[in-house]
Amino acid sequence: MAKMTKAQAVAAVATKTGMTKKDVAATMSAIYDLAMSEVKKNGVFTLGDFGKLVKAKRAARMGRNPMTGEAIKIPAKTVVKFRLAKGVKEALLK
């Protein structure tokens, strides 16, 4: 199954809502910008009943170089995770 492109998503939302593709693209861009600024500022952005972006700290840990098998230290870093809302998970996993 092929992935949906941004253009296909914009067209699908425009068809479903009756909005123009230009308006849908602008709305999606505004949501994206809002999500980025909120995660940077507050560490979390909730998108209705869909899920939320969460900034989390990942601790330093030991890992292995897959080529040599040598143990290496992986430094601590901050990552962003997306957590699906409970209702979405239940609907998708039926």
C-alpha positions as CSV (number, residue, x, y, z in Angstrom):
1,M,0.0,0.0,0.0
2,A,1.4,3.4,-1.0
3,K,1.8,6.2,1.5
4,M,-0.5,9.3,1.2
5,T,1.5,12.3,0.2
6,K,0.9,15.8,1.6
7,A,-0.8,16.9,-1.7
8,Q,-3.1,13.9,-1.5
9,A,-4.0,14.6,2.1
10,V,-4.7,18.2,1.3
11,A,-6.9,17.2,-1.6
12,A,-8.8,14.6,0.5
13,V,-9.5,17.1,3.3
14,A,-10.6,19.7,0.7
15,T,-13.0,17.3,-0.9
16,K,-14.4,16.2,2.5
17,T,-14.8,19.7,3.9
18,G,-15.6,21.7,0.8
19,M,-12.7,24.0,1.5
20,T,-10.2,25.0,-1.2
21,K,-6.9,23.2,-1.4
22,K,-5.1,26.5,-0.7
23,D,-7.1,27.0,2.5
24,V,-6.6,23.4,3.7
25,A,-2.8,23.7,3.0
26,A,-2.7,27.0,4.9
27,T,-4.6,25.5,7.9
28,M,-2.3,22.4,8.0
29,S,0.7,24.7,7.9
30,A,-0.7,26.8,10.7
31,I,-1.3,23.7,12.8
32,Y,2.3,22.5,12.1
33,D,3.8,25.9,13.1
34,L,1.7,25.9,16.3
35,A,2.7,22.4,17.2
36,M,6.4,23.2,16.7
37,S,6.3,26.3,18.8
38,E,4.2,24.7,21.6
39,V,6.6,21.6,21.8
40,K,9.6,23.9,22.0
41,K,8.0,26.2,24.6
42,N,6.0,23.8,26.8
43,G,7.2,20.3,25.8
44,V,3.8,19.1,24.7
45,F,1.2,19.8,22.0
46,T,-2.2,18.0,22.1
47,L,-4.2,17.7,18.9
48,G,-7.7,17.1,20.0
49,D,-8.8,13.5,20.3
50,F,-6.0,12.4,17.9
51,G,-2.9,12.4,20.2
52,K,-0.1,14.5,21.4
53,L,3.5,15.4,20.7
54,V,5.7,15.1,23.8
55,K,9.3,16.2,24.3
56,A,11.2,13.7,26.4
57,K,14.7,13.3,27.7
58,R,16.4,10.0,26.8
59,A,19.1,9.0,29.3
60,A,22.6,8.0,28.3
61,R,23.0,4.3,27.7
62,M,25.4,1.7,26.5
63,G,24.9,0.2,23.0
64,R,26.7,-1.9,20.5
65,N,28.3,-1.0,17.2
66,P,26.5,-3.3,14.8
67,M,29.5,-3.7,12.5
68,T,32.1,-4.6,15.1
69,G,30.1,-5.6,18.2
70,E,32.1,-3.1,20.2
71,A,30.3,-1.5,23.2
72,I,29.8,2.2,22.8
73,K,28.3,4.9,25.0
74,I,25.2,6.6,23.5
75,P,24.9,10.1,25.0
76,A,21.7,11.5,26.6
77,K,19.5,13.5,24.2
78,T,16.1,15.1,23.9
79,V,13.6,13.4,21.6
80,V,10.0,14.2,20.4
81,K,7.5,11.3,20.6
82,F,3.9,11.1,19.2
83,R,1.5,9.4,21.5
84,L,-1.9,8.3,20.0
85,A,-5.0,9.0,22.0
86,K,-6.6,6.0,23.7
87,G,-9.7,6.2,21.4
88,V,-7.6,6.3,18.3
89,K,-5.6,3.2,19.4
90,E,-8.7,1.3,20.2
91,A,-10.3,2.2,16.8
92,L,-7.2,1.2,14.8
93,L,-6.5,-2.0,16.6
94,K,-10.0,-3.5,16.3
